[in-house]
Amino acid sequence: MVDLADKDPQMIVDGKTLVLREDNTIKIKRLFRQGGKLLTRSQDSINYPDYEAGEDMALIGRVIWVAMRSNMEKIGGSLNFNR
């Protein structure tokens, strides 16, 4: 769920998860201010390193709720939860 009213760039709180549009692509990133720059960080920051937000970046809103599918498999009549 995204709060579409919460998109003022001046109100960005470090580490909050936001939905943004950049290069005509919708992205979900954590944003941080560092030395006058705005950095984007992926949840998987090992494979996707931080980068400076481009001038064409537009905030869509702040993520306020996320639902995720669990990684479940049914094996022999019981559920196996892979982590």
C-alpha positions as CSV (number, residue, x, y, z in Angstrom):
1,M,0.0,0.0,0.0
2,V,1.4,3.4,-0.9
3,D,0.5,6.8,0.6
4,L,0.3,8.9,-2.6
5,A,0.0,12.2,-0.6
6,D,3.5,11.6,1.0
7,K,5.7,12.7,-1.9
8,D,7.4,16.0,-1.0
9,P,11.1,15.6,-1.6
10,Q,11.9,18.0,1.2
11,M,10.2,15.6,3.7
12,I,12.2,12.5,2.9
13,V,13.3,10.6,6.0
14,D,16.5,8.6,5.6
15,G,15.7,4.9,5.2
16,K,12.0,5.2,4.5
17,T,10.8,3.0,1.6
18,L,9.4,5.0,-1.3
19,V,7.9,4.3,-4.7
20,L,9.6,6.4,-7.4
21,R,9.7,6.8,-11.2
22,E,13.1,7.0,-12.8
23,D,13.9,6.5,-16.5
24,N,10.2,5.7,-17.1
25,T,10.5,2.7,-14.6
26,I,8.6,2.4,-11.3
27,K,11.0,1.4,-8.5
28,I,10.7,0.7,-4.8
29,K,13.8,2.0,-3.0
30,R,15.0,3.3,0.3
31,L,16.2,6.9,0.1
32,F,19.0,8.6,2.0
33,R,20.5,12.0,2.0
34,Q,24.3,12.1,2.0
35,G,26.4,15.3,1.5
36,G,23.6,17.2,-0.4
37,K,22.9,14.2,-2.6
38,L,20.0,11.8,-2.6
39,L,21.0,8.1,-2.7
40,T,18.7,5.2,-3.6
41,R,19.3,1.9,-1.9
42,S,17.8,-1.5,-2.9
43,Q,16.6,-4.1,-0.4
44,D,19.2,-6.3,-2.0
45,S,22.1,-3.9,-1.7
46,I,24.7,-6.6,-2.1
47,N,23.7,-7.2,-5.8
48,Y,22.4,-3.7,-6.4
49,P,24.7,-1.0,-5.0
50,D,23.5,2.4,-3.9
51,Y,23.4,5.1,-6.6
52,E,22.7,8.8,-6.7
53,A,19.1,9.6,-7.8
54,G,18.9,11.2,-11.2
55,E,17.3,14.6,-11.9
56,D,14.4,12.8,-13.7
57,M,13.4,10.9,-10.5
58,A,9.9,11.6,-9.4
59,L,8.4,10.5,-6.0
60,I,5.1,8.7,-6.3
61,G,4.6,8.0,-2.6
62,R,5.7,6.3,0.6
63,V,5.3,2.6,1.1
64,I,3.1,2.1,4.2
65,W,2.4,-1.6,4.1
66,V,3.8,-4.6,2.2
67,A,2.4,-8.2,1.9
68,M,4.8,-11.0,0.9
69,R,4.2,-14.5,-0.2
70,S,5.8,-17.1,2.0
71,N,8.1,-19.6,0.4
72,M,6.0,-22.8,1.0
73,E,6.1,-26.2,-0.6
74,K,3.7,-29.0,0.1
75,I,5.7,-32.2,0.6
76,G,4.0,-35.5,1.5
77,G,1.0,-34.0,3.0
78,S,2.8,-31.5,5.2
79,L,4.0,-28.0,4.6
80,N,7.8,-27.3,4.3
81,F,8.7,-23.7,4.9
82,N,11.9,-22.9,2.9
83,R,13.8,-19.9,4.2
